[in-house]
């Protein structure tokens, strides 16, 4: 696996950073334009994947981050005793899906589509850093607007929101209904499948 100076520098920077780094910042450091940076990064990503390296480079919209390969997740977990990633309940996943597709969205809008109170789900998503506040809606009461975070992309193995499935595949109830009894307790028990292995842990 041969790498040029730009690719070696890119790996060194991302390894040292330990977190997503903006493409613009990387291009400035490597003294190349952003188009060239993206080309070098993609070539490096392809090489690492082709040779089944234990290291991968992820593109998250306009940022890049180094991570371990999904194939190596069991060894990483065993060696570092990494805690198991938390689960998302069905209610949390439903609220997260609405925010992902309709962002920026208010809690009231999430509740309108779900038909139930969503305070617990929204607060849980904030705690897990899958969503964040991004301003307030310019209407009476100034409700908070929410959007997804880079952690959301990493968790679901997406490079950008453009990779989300088509929205016509998703059906939400639109008629308000009273909150189901024990919804919060059910949220704590219900689970969805594990996140893609080796990407990121919350």
C-alpha positions in Angstrom: 0.0 0.0 0.0 1.7 3.1 -1.2 0.8 6.5 0.1 2.1 9.9 -1.1 3.2 12.7 1.2 -0.3 14.3 1.3 -1.9 11.0 2.4 0.7 10.3 5.0 0.3 13.8 6.4 -3.5 13.4 6.4 -3.2 10.2 8.4 -0.9 11.8 10.9 -3.1 14.8 11.4 -6.3 12.8 11.9 -4.5 10.4 14.2 -3.3 13.2 16.4 -6.6 15.1 16.3 -8.7 12.1 17.5 -11.9 14.0 16.4 -13.4 15.3 13.1 -11.3 17.9 11.3 -12.8 20.3 8.8 -11.6 19.7 5.2 -10.9 23.4 4.8 -8.5 23.3 7.7 -6.8 20.1 6.4 -6.4 21.7 3.0 -4.8 24.8 4.5 -2.4 22.7 6.5 -1.4 20.5 3.6 -1.2 23.6 1.3 -3.6 22.2 -1.3 -7.1 23.2 -2.5 -10.1 21.5 -1.0 -10.9 19.6 -4.2 -7.4 18.1 -4.2 -7.8 17.3 -0.5 -11.0 15.4 -1.0 -9.4 13.5 -3.9 -6.4 12.5 -1.7 -8.6 11.6 1.2 -10.9 9.4 -1.0 -7.8 7.6 -2.5 -6.6 7.0 1.1 -10.0 5.7 2.2 -10.1 3.3 -0.8 -6.6 2.0 -0.1 -7.4 1.3 3.6 -10.6 -0.5 2.7 -9.0 -2.5 -0.1 -6.2 -3.7 2.1 -8.6 -4.4 5.0 -6.6 -2.1 7.3 -7.5 -2.0 10.9 -7.8 1.8 10.5 -10.4 3.7 8.5 -10.9 7.3 7.5 -14.5 8.5 7.7 -15.9 11.5 5.8 -18.7 13.2 7.7 -20.1 15.9 5.4 -17.1 18.4 5.2 -15.0 16.8 7.9 -12.8 13.7 8.2 -12.0 11.5 11.2 -9.9 8.4 11.8 -11.5 5.4 13.4 -10.9 1.6 13.8 -12.3 -0.8 11.3 -15.6 -2.4 12.1 -13.9 -5.8 11.7 -11.6 -5.0 14.6 -14.4 -3.9 17.0 -14.3 -7.1 19.1 -10.6 -6.7 19.7 -10.8 -3.0 20.4 -13.6 -3.6 22.9 -11.9 -6.5 24.6 -8.6 -4.7 24.9 -9.9 -1.3 26.0 -12.9 -2.7 27.9 -15.0 -0.1 26.0 -18.5 0.2 27.4 -21.3 -1.1 25.2 -22.9 1.7 23.2 -26.3 2.7 24.6 -29.5 1.6 22.8 -32.2 3.7 21.3 -35.8 2.9 22.2 -38.4 2.7 19.5 -39.8 6.1 20.7 -36.4 7.7 20.7 -35.6 6.4 17.2 -39.0 7.7 16.0 -38.3 11.2 17.4 -34.8 11.1 16.0 -36.0 10.1 12.5 -38.5 13.1 12.5 -35.8 15.5 13.5 -33.3 14.1 10.9 -35.8 14.5 8.0 -37.5 17.7 9.0 -34.6 19.6 10.7 -34.5 22.1 12.1 -37.6 20.9 14.0 -39.2 21.9 17.3 -40.4 19.4 20.0 -43.9 20.5 19.2 -43.5 19.4 15.6 -42.1 16.1 16.7 -45.1 15.6 19.0 -47.5 16.6 16.2 -46.2 13.9 13.9 -45.9 11.3 16.6 -49.2 12.1 18.3 -47.7 11.7 21.8 -45.6 13.7 24.3 -42.0 13.5 23.2 -40.2 15.4 26.0 -38.5 12.3 27.3 -37.4 11.2 23.9 -36.0 14.6 22.9 -34.1 14.9 26.2 -32.7 11.5 25.8 -31.4 12.3 22.3 -29.8 15.5 23.6 -28.1 13.5 26.4 -26.8 11.0 23.9 -25.6 13.9 21.7 -27.5 12.7 18.7 -29.3 16.0 18.4 -28.5 19.6 19.5 -30.2 23.0 19.9 -29.7 25.2 16.9 -31.7 28.4 17.6 -35.3 29.3 18.2 -38.3 29.5 15.9 -39.5 33.1 15.4 -43.0 32.6 16.7 -44.7 33.4 20.0 -43.0 31.4 22.8 -39.8 31.1 20.7 -39.6 27.3 20.8 -36.2 25.6 20.6 -35.1 24.2 17.2 -33.2 20.9 17.1 -31.0 19.3 14.4 -28.8 16.2 14.2 -25.1 16.2 15.2 -22.0 14.7 13.7 -22.4 11.9 16.3 -25.7 11.1 14.5 -23.8 10.6 11.2 -21.1 8.5 12.8 -23.6 6.3 14.8 -25.6 5.4 11.7 -22.6 5.2 9.3 -23.6 8.1 7.1 -21.3 10.6 5.4 -24.1 13.2 5.1 -27.8 13.6 5.5 -28.1 13.0 1.7 -27.6 9.3 2.4 -30.8 9.0 4.4 -33.4 6.7 2.9 -36.2 8.3 0.8 -38.8 9.9 3.1 -41.7 8.2 1.3 -40.6 5.0 2.9 -41.5 6.3 6.3 -45.0 6.7 7.7 -45.8 8.7 10.8 -49.2 9.0 12.5 -50.5 12.5 12.1 -53.6 12.4 14.3 -52.8 13.5 17.9 -53.5 10.7 20.5 -53.2 10.8 24.3 -49.8 9.6 25.6 -49.7 5.9 26.1 -49.6 4.7 29.7 -46.1 3.7 30.8 -44.5 5.2 27.7 -41.4 6.3 29.6 -41.0 2.9 31.2 -41.5 1.2 27.8 -38.8 3.5 26.3 -36.3 2.2 28.8 -37.0 -1.4 27.7 -37.5 -1.2 24.0 -34.4 -1.5 21.9 -33.4 -1.2 18.2 -30.5 -3.0 16.5 -26.9 -2.2 17.5 -25.1 0.6 15.8 -22.7 -0.2 13.0 -19.7 -1.9 14.6 -16.5 -0.1 14.9 -17.8 3.4 14.0 -18.2 5.3 17.2 -19.5 4.8 20.7 -21.6 7.4 22.5 
